[in-house]
């Protein structure tokens, strides 16, 4: 699970109703928390995890930039919106939020299907799997959803069923820094929130482009860590989307989200 910066409200896991207010208390540095697991997580079977997620999320249709995609998310109707966080049996559930950068990225793919049609696509830090689903809907030949939280893989498969698409290959290894595989398109939504992780992503994406000529699309609503990073000098702005009113209400200071294309220095 990639620990995203808080940009929306949800559940009793957070100490305040909206995430900008509570991010300091919830998100910890990536290196310390990205592999944290609750002990019980490894003891549950796939079917048990699947049933638990189905019982404790709600299918959401509409209210986002991609109303054609159905997703299982946390809503005020869900038990763990208000429940004490220590009762949650898994790692922090960042897959339960449809983040603004991921919304913009998925919207852009749906509006521009040629960017992934018949190609190989990596959705890095895939979370709920929305961008991977968008790539599937647009005819990508091969899609890999990578998130180091194994629960996110279960959720991605559930969401694929909702949208009547074949699930992508779900990979839970930390591939950042590894020898890059060959992908025509790499998607990243809401990943540039931490300086250390951003630096690692910058170096690894540069290798992917130089090794395989991969195209990289980044979705971000304009977070300070992203806007101030050196990678911004290599990005070409390709799209801006005004966030729906419901998303604006659940985010402090965010009214739009953007898609950027990364060009490596060859």
C-alpha positions as YAML, in Angstrom:
chain: A
units: angstrom
residues:
- id: 1
  name: UNK
  ca: [0.00, 0.00, 0.00]
- id: 2
  name: UNK
  ca: [1.40, 3.37, -0.96]
- id: 3
  name: UNK
  ca: [0.70, 5.83, 1.82]
- id: 4
  name: UNK
  ca: [-0.95, 8.69, 0.01]
- id: 5
  name: UNK
  ca: [-1.21, 12.20, 1.38]
- id: 6
  name: UNK
  ca: [-4.61, 12.78, 2.85]
- id: 7
  name: UNK
  ca: [-6.96, 14.61, 0.52]
- id: 8
  name: UNK
  ca: [-10.40, 13.40, 1.42]
- id: 9
  name: UNK
  ca: [-12.40, 12.49, 4.47]
- id: 10
  name: UNK
  ca: [-13.08, 9.06, 5.76]
- id: 11
  name: UNK
  ca: [-13.80, 6.91, 8.82]
- id: 12
  name: UNK
  ca: [-12.53, 6.67, 12.35]
- id: 13
  name: UNK
  ca: [-9.02, 5.85, 11.19]
- id: 14
  name: UNK
  ca: [-8.42, 9.57, 10.99]
- id: 15
  name: UNK
  ca: [-8.56, 11.81, 14.00]
- id: 16
  name: UNK
  ca: [-10.48, 14.61, 12.26]
- id: 17
  name: UNK
  ca: [-13.29, 14.68, 9.71]
- id: 18
  name: UNK
  ca: [-11.22, 15.72, 6.72]
- id: 19
  name: UNK
  ca: [-7.84, 14.47, 5.71]
- id: 20
  name: UNK
  ca: [-5.82, 17.64, 5.30]
- id: 21
  name: UNK
  ca: [-6.52, 18.25, 8.97]
- id: 22
  name: UNK
  ca: [-5.42, 14.82, 10.13]
- id: 23
  name: UNK
  ca: [-2.70, 13.70, 7.75]
- id: 24
  name: UNK
  ca: [0.06, 14.43, 10.25]
- id: 25
  name: UNK
  ca: [-1.41, 11.98, 12.70]
- id: 26
  name: UNK
  ca: [-2.13, 9.24, 10.21]
- id: 27
  name: UNK
  ca: [0.53, 9.13, 7.52]
- id: 28
  name: UNK
  ca: [4.05, 8.32, 8.62]
- id: 29
  name: UNK
  ca: [7.25, 8.41, 6.58]
- id: 30
  name: UNK
  ca: [7.10, 5.91, 3.73]
- id: 31
  name: UNK
  ca: [10.22, 4.00, 4.73]
- id: 32
  name: UNK
  ca: [8.80, 3.31, 8.19]
- id: 33
  name: UNK
  ca: [5.27, 2.34, 7.27]
- id: 34
  name: UNK
  ca: [5.00, 1.14, 3.68]
- id: 35
  name: UNK
  ca: [5.44, -2.50, 4.69]
- id: 36
  name: UNK
  ca: [3.61, -2.38, 8.01]
- id: 37
  name: UNK
  ca: [1.07, -5.14, 8.42]
- id: 38
  name: UNK
  ca: [-1.36, -6.07, 11.13]
- id: 39
  name: UNK
  ca: [-0.62, -9.57, 12.43]
- id: 40
  name: UNK
  ca: [-4.09, -10.88, 11.59]
- id: 41
  name: UNK
  ca: [-3.76, -9.94, 7.92]
- id: 42
  name: UNK
  ca: [-1.51, -12.90, 7.11]
- id: 43
  name: UNK
  ca: [-3.87, -15.26, 8.93]
- id: 44
  name: UNK
  ca: [-6.92, -14.59, 6.76]
- id: 45
  name: UNK
  ca: [-7.66, -16.46, 3.56]
- id: 46
  name: UNK
  ca: [-8.39, -14.70, 0.29]
- id: 47
  name: UNK
  ca: [-12.09, -15.53, 0.62]
- id: 48
  name: UNK
  ca: [-12.22, -14.18, 4.18]
- id: 49
  name: UNK
  ca: [-10.57, -10.93, 3.13]
- id: 50
  name: UNK
  ca: [-12.89, -10.67, 0.16]
- id: 51
  name: UNK
  ca: [-15.96, -11.21, 2.35]
- id: 52
  name: UNK
  ca: [-14.76, -8.72, 4.98]
- id: 53
  name: UNK
  ca: [-14.15, -6.03, 2.36]
- id: 54
  name: UNK
  ca: [-17.52, -6.67, 0.75]
- id: 55
  name: UNK
  ca: [-19.26, -6.29, 4.10]
- id: 56
  name: UNK
  ca: [-17.38, -3.16, 5.16]
- id: 57
  name: UNK
  ca: [-17.34, -1.04, 2.00]
- id: 58
  name: UNK
  ca: [-20.08, 0.41, -0.17]
- id: 59
  name: UNK
  ca: [-20.35, 0.33, -3.95]
- id: 60
  name: UNK
  ca: [-20.10, 3.94, -5.11]
- id: 61
  name: UNK
  ca: [-21.41, 5.07, -8.49]
- id: 62
  name: UNK
  ca: [-21.02, 8.70, -9.52]
- id: 63
  name: UNK
  ca: [-19.77, 11.66, -7.53]
- id: 64
  name: UNK
  ca: [-16.32, 11.42, -9.13]
- id: 65
  name: UNK
  ca: [-14.64, 12.34, -12.40]
- id: 66
  name: UNK
  ca: [-15.41, 8.83, -13.69]
- id: 67
  name: UNK
  ca: [-19.09, 8.10, -13.00]
- id: 68
  name: UNK
  ca: [-18.90, 5.15, -15.40]
- id: 69
  name: UNK
  ca: [-16.58, 3.28, -13.02]
- id: 70
  name: UNK
  ca: [-18.05, 1.57, -9.95]
- id: 71
  name: UNK
  ca: [-15.82, 1.20, -6.89]
- id: 72
  name: UNK
  ca: [-15.97, -0.26, -3.42]
- id: 73
  name: UNK
  ca: [-15.05, 2.59, -1.08]
- id: 74
  name: UNK
  ca: [-15.50, 3.84, 2.47]
- id: 75
  name: UNK
  ca: [-18.58, 6.04, 2.89]
- id: 76
  name: UNK
  ca: [-20.47, 7.36, 5.93]
- id: 77
  name: UNK
  ca: [-22.68, 4.26, 5.64]
- id: 78
  name: UNK
  ca: [-19.74, 1.98, 6.40]
- id: 79
  name: UNK
  ca: [-19.01, 0.72, 9.89]
- id: 80
  name: UNK
  ca: [-15.35, 1.71, 9.83]
- id: 81
  name: UNK
  ca: [-16.10, 5.29, 8.87]
- id: 82
  name: UNK
  ca: [-16.69, 5.82, 12.60]
- id: 83
  name: UNK
  ca: [-15.14, 2.74, 14.18]
- id: 84
  name: UNK
  ca: [-12.06, 2.82, 16.40]
- id: 85
  name: UNK
  ca: [-8.98, 2.26, 14.21]
- id: 86
  name: UNK
  ca: [-7.53, -0.47, 16.41]
- id: 87
  name: UNK
  ca: [-10.44, -2.71, 15.40]
- id: 88
  name: UNK
  ca: [-9.41, -2.59, 11.75]
- id: 89
  name: UNK
  ca: [-7.60, -5.91, 11.01]
- id: 90
  name: UNK
  ca: [-5.41, -4.77, 8.10]
- id: 91
  name: UNK
  ca: [-2.96, -2.07, 7.13]
- id: 92
  name: UNK
  ca: [-4.16, 1.50, 6.65]
- id: 93
  name: UNK
  ca: [-6.86, 1.29, 3.95]
- id: 94
  name: UNK
  ca: [-5.75, 3.84, 1.40]
- id: 95
  name: UNK
  ca: [-7.38, 1.72, -1.29]
- id: 96
  name: UNK
  ca: [-10.75, 2.74, 0.20]
- id: 97
  name: UNK
  ca: [-10.46, 6.29, -1.15]
- id: 98
  name: UNK
  ca: [-10.72, 7.45, -4.76]
- id: 99
  name: UNK
  ca: [-7.96, 10.07, -4.70]
- id: 100
  name: UNK
  ca: [-8.16, 13.21, -6.90]
- id: 101
  name: UNK
  ca: [-4.98, 12.42, -8.84]
- id: 102
  name: UNK
  ca: [-6.23, 8.94, -9.63]
- id: 103
  name: UNK
  ca: [-9.58, 10.36, -10.69]
- id: 104
  name: UNK
  ca: [-7.92, 12.73, -13.17]
- id: 105
  name: UNK
  ca: [-5.68, 9.98, -14.51]
- id: 106
  name: UNK
  ca: [-8.59, 7.58, -15.00]
- id: 107
  name: UNK
  ca: [-10.70, 10.30, -16.64]
- id: 108
  name: UNK
  ca: [-7.89, 11.14, -19.04]
- id: 109
  name: UNK
  ca: [-7.48, 7.49, -20.05]
- id: 110
  name: UNK
  ca: [-11.20, 7.07, -20.66]
- id: 111
  name: UNK
  ca: [-11.24, 10.25, -22.76]
- id: 112
  name: UNK
  ca: [-8.10, 9.25, -24.68]
- id: 113
  name: UNK
  ca: [-8.25, 5.46, -25.11]
- id: 114
  name: UNK
  ca: [-5.50, 5.43, -27.73]
- id: 115
  name: UNK
  ca: [-2.90, 6.11, -25.06]
- id: 116
  name: UNK
  ca: [-3.24, 2.53, -23.84]
- id: 117
  name: UNK
  ca: [-5.16, 0.59, -26.51]
- id: 118
  name: UNK
  ca: [-3.37, -2.69, -27.40]
- id: 119
  name: UNK
  ca: [-0.45, -1.75, -25.16]
- id: 120
  name: UNK
  ca: [1.05, -2.95, -21.88]
- id: 121
  name: UNK
  ca: [0.17, -0.79, -18.87]
- id: 122
  name: UNK
  ca: [1.51, -0.57, -15.32]
- id: 123
  name: UNK
  ca: [-0.69, 1.08, -12.68]
- id: 124
  name: UNK
  ca: [1.86, 1.87, -9.96]
- id: 125
  name: UNK
  ca: [0.46, 2.33, -6.45]
- id: 126
  name: UNK
  ca: [-2.83, 1.13, -7.83]
- id: 127
  name: UNK
  ca: [-4.96, 1.35, -4.67]
- id: 128
  name: UNK
  ca: [-8.59, 0.68, -5.59]
- id: 129
  name: UNK
  ca: [-7.54, -0.17, -9.16]
- id: 130
  name: UNK
  ca: [-9.51, 2.56, -10.92]
- id: 131
  name: UNK
  ca: [-6.78, 3.48, -13.41]
- id: 132
  name: UNK
  ca: [-6.11, -0.17, -14.18]
- id: 133
  name: UNK
  ca: [-9.84, -0.63, -14.79]
- id: 134
  name: UNK
  ca: [-9.89, 2.42, -17.06]
- id: 135
  name: UNK
  ca: [-7.00, 0.94, -19.06]
- id: 136
  name: UNK
  ca: [-8.88, -2.36, -19.34]
- id: 137
  name: UNK
  ca: [-12.04, -0.60, -20.51]
- id: 138
  name: UNK
  ca: [-9.99, 1.18, -23.18]
- id: 139
  name: UNK
  ca: [-8.55, -1.99, -24.66]
- id: 140
  name: UNK
  ca: [-5.10, -2.32, -23.12]
- id: 141
  name: UNK
  ca: [-3.61, -5.68, -24.05]
- id: 142
  name: UNK
  ca: [-1.89, -6.31, -20.72]
- id: 143
  name: UNK
  ca: [-2.40, -4.47, -17.42]
- id: 144
  name: UNK
  ca: [-0.46, -4.86, -14.19]
- id: 145
  name: UNK
  ca: [-1.76, -3.31, -10.96]
- id: 146
  name: UNK
  ca: [1.06, -2.89, -8.46]
- id: 147
  name: UNK
  ca: [0.35, -2.08, -4.82]
- id: 148
  name: UNK
  ca: [2.37, -3.48, -1.94]
- id: 149
  name: UNK
  ca: [-0.77, -3.89, 0.19]
- id: 150
  name: UNK
  ca: [-2.18, -7.36, -0.63]
- id: 151
  name: UNK
  ca: [-5.65, -6.22, 0.43]
- id: 152
  name: UNK
  ca: [-5.57, -3.69, -2.42]
- id: 153
  name: UNK
  ca: [-5.16, -6.61, -4.82]
- id: 154
  name: UNK
  ca: [-8.34, -8.20, -3.44]
- id: 155
  name: UNK
  ca: [-10.18, -4.88, -3.74]
- id: 156
  name: UNK
  ca: [-8.97, -4.39, -7.31]
- id: 157
  name: UNK
  ca: [-10.39, -7.76, -8.28]
- id: 158
  name: UNK
  ca: [-13.71, -6.95, -6.59]
- id: 159
  name: UNK
  ca: [-13.85, -3.65, -8.45]
- id: 160
  name: UNK
  ca: [-13.08, -5.36, -11.74]
- id: 161
  name: UNK
  ca: [-16.05, -7.64, -11.18]
- id: 162
  name: UNK
  ca: [-18.25, -4.59, -10.59]
- id: 163
  name: UNK
  ca: [-17.14, -3.15, -13.92]
- id: 164
  name: UNK
  ca: [-17.27, -6.45, -15.82]
- id: 165
  name: UNK
  ca: [-13.63, -6.46, -16.87]
- id: 166
  name: UNK
  ca: [-11.00, -9.14, -16.48]
- id: 167
  name: UNK
  ca: [-8.80, -8.34, -13.48]
- id: 168
  name: UNK
  ca: [-5.25, -7.16, -14.18]
- id: 169
  name: UNK
  ca: [-2.22, -9.03, -12.97]
- id: 170
  name: UNK
  ca: [-1.93, -7.87, -9.36]
- id: 171
  name: UNK
  ca: [1.64, -7.58, -8.11]
- id: 172
  name: UNK
  ca: [2.39, -6.79, -4.46]
- id: 173
  name: UNK
  ca: [6.20, -6.60, -4.62]
- id: 174
  name: UNK
  ca: [7.87, -3.22, -4.15]
- id: 175
  name: UNK
  ca: [9.14, -2.72, -7.69]
- id: 176
  name: UNK
  ca: [10.45, 0.83, -7.30]
- id: 177
  name: UNK
  ca: [14.20, 0.62, -7.68]
- id: 178
  name: UNK
  ca: [14.12, -2.81, -9.31]
- id: 179
  name: UNK
  ca: [15.22, -3.48, -12.87]
- id: 180
  name: UNK
  ca: [12.39, -1.94, -14.87]
- id: 181
  name: UNK
  ca: [10.17, -4.24, -16.87]
- id: 182
  name: UNK
  ca: [9.00, -3.21, -20.31]
- id: 183
  name: UNK
  ca: [5.71, -1.30, -20.27]
- id: 184
  name: UNK
  ca: [4.30, 0.94, -22.97]
- id: 185
  name: UNK
  ca: [2.56, 3.10, -20.37]
- id: 186
  name: UNK
  ca: [3.15, 3.67, -16.66]
- id: 187
  name: UNK
  ca: [0.42, 5.35, -14.60]
- id: 188
  name: UNK
  ca: [0.93, 7.03, -11.22]
- id: 189
  name: UNK
  ca: [-1.85, 8.72, -9.30]
- id: 190
  name: UNK
  ca: [-1.22, 10.63, -6.05]
- id: 191
  name: UNK
  ca: [2.25, 9.17, -5.55]
- id: 192
  name: UNK
  ca: [4.33, 12.32, -5.09]
- id: 193
  name: UNK
  ca: [3.58, 13.19, -1.48]
- id: 194
  name: UNK
  ca: [6.85, 12.33, 0.25]
- id: 195
  name: UNK
  ca: [10.31, 13.63, -0.69]
- id: 196
  name: UNK
  ca: [12.13, 10.31, -0.26]
- id: 197
  name: UNK
  ca: [9.56, 8.38, -2.26]
- id: 198
  name: UNK
  ca: [9.44, 11.13, -4.90]
- id: 199
  name: UNK
  ca: [13.22, 10.96, -5.33]
- id: 200
  name: UNK
  ca: [13.06, 7.17, -5.73]
- id: 201
  name: UNK
  ca: [10.23, 7.44, -8.23]
- id: 202
  name: UNK
  ca: [12.10, 10.08, -10.22]
- id: 203
  name: UNK
  ca: [15.18, 7.86, -10.61]
- id: 204
  name: UNK
  ca: [13.21, 4.71, -11.36]
- id: 205
  name: UNK
  ca: [10.89, 6.30, -13.89]
- id: 206
  name: UNK
  ca: [13.89, 7.80, -15.65]
- id: 207
  name: UNK
  ca: [15.36, 4.30, -15.96]
- id: 208
  name: UNK
  ca: [12.06, 2.93, -17.30]
- id: 209
  name: UNK
  ca: [11.95, 5.58, -20.01]
- id: 210
  name: UNK
  ca: [15.59, 5.20, -20.97]
- id: 211
  name: UNK
  ca: [15.49, 1.39, -20.95]
- id: 212
  name: UNK
  ca: [12.17, 0.78, -22.68]
- id: 213
  name: UNK
  ca: [10.83, 4.09, -23.94]
- id: 214
  name: UNK
  ca: [7.87, 3.87, -21.58]
- id: 215
  name: UNK
  ca: [5.38, 6.72, -21.56]
- id: 216
  name: UNK
  ca: [4.62, 7.97, -18.05]
- id: 217
  name: UNK
  ca: [1.42, 9.74, -17.02]
- id: 218
  name: UNK
  ca: [1.12, 11.26, -13.55]
- id: 219
  name: UNK
  ca: [-2.10, 12.35, -11.86]
- id: 220
  name: UNK
  ca: [-1.88, 14.92, -9.04]
- id: 221
  name: UNK
  ca: [-4.13, 17.70, -7.73]
- id: 222
  name: UNK
  ca: [-1.20, 20.04, -7.11]
- id: 223
  name: UNK
  ca: [0.21, 19.00, -3.76]
- id: 224
  name: UNK
  ca: [3.09, 21.01, -2.41]
- id: 225
  name: UNK
  ca: [5.52, 18.06, -2.42]
- id: 226
  name: UNK
  ca: [4.78, 17.43, -6.08]
- id: 227
  name: UNK
  ca: [4.86, 21.03, -7.22]
- id: 228
  name: UNK
  ca: [8.19, 21.65, -5.49]
- id: 229
  name: UNK
  ca: [9.99, 18.53, -6.70]
- id: 230
  name: UNK
  ca: [12.68, 18.58, -9.41]
- id: 231
  name: UNK
  ca: [10.66, 16.15, -11.51]
- id: 232
  name: UNK
  ca: [8.22, 18.96, -12.30]
- id: 233
  name: UNK
  ca: [10.83, 20.43, -14.66]
- id: 234
  name: UNK
  ca: [10.48, 17.33, -16.82]
- id: 235
  name: UNK
  ca: [6.69, 17.26, -16.95]
- id: 236
  name: UNK
  ca: [4.40, 18.39, -19.71]
- id: 237
  name: UNK
  ca: [0.88, 19.34, -18.64]
- id: 238
  name: UNK
  ca: [-1.68, 17.42, -20.69]
- id: 239
  name: UNK
  ca: [-5.03, 17.83, -18.91]
- id: 240
  name: UNK
  ca: [-6.89, 19.62, -16.14]
- id: 241
  name: UNK
  ca: [-10.20, 18.50, -14.67]
- id: 242
  name: UNK
  ca: [-12.47, 20.45, -12.36]
- id: 243
  name: UNK
  ca: [-13.39, 18.26, -9.44]
- id: 244
  name: UNK
  ca: [-17.09, 17.53, -8.81]
- id: 245
  name: UNK
  ca: [-18.67, 19.48, -5.98]
- id: 246
  name: UNK
  ca: [-18.88, 16.42, -3.75]
- id: 247
  name: UNK
  ca: [-15.12, 15.84, -4.12]
- id: 248
  name: UNK
  ca: [-14.38, 19.52, -3.46]
- id: 249
  name: UNK
  ca: [-16.38, 19.38, -0.25]
- id: 250
  name: UNK
  ca: [-14.33, 16.46, 0.95]
- id: 251
  name: UNK
  ca: [-10.98, 18.08, 0.16]
- id: 252
  name: UNK
  ca: [-9.39, 21.16, 1.63]
- id: 253
  name: UNK
  ca: [-8.16, 23.61, -0.98]
- id: 254
  name: UNK
  ca: [-8.58, 21.34, -4.01]
- id: 255
  name: UNK
  ca: [-10.83, 22.38, -6.87]
- id: 256
  name: UNK
  ca: [-9.08, 20.67, -9.80]
- id: 257
  name: UNK
  ca: [-6.77, 17.77, -10.61]
- id: 258
  name: UNK
  ca: [-4.20, 17.41, -13.35]
- id: 259
  name: UNK
  ca: [-2.45, 14.92, -15.60]
- id: 260
  name: UNK
  ca: [1.20, 15.32, -16.55]
- id: 261
  name: UNK
  ca: [3.43, 13.50, -19.03]
- id: 262
  name: UNK
  ca: [7.00, 12.76, -17.94]
- id: 263
  name: UNK
  ca: [9.82, 13.23, -20.41]
- id: 264
  name: UNK
  ca: [13.21, 11.90, -19.35]
- id: 265
  name: UNK
  ca: [16.46, 13.69, -20.09]
- id: 266
  name: UNK
  ca: [18.07, 11.31, -22.59]
...
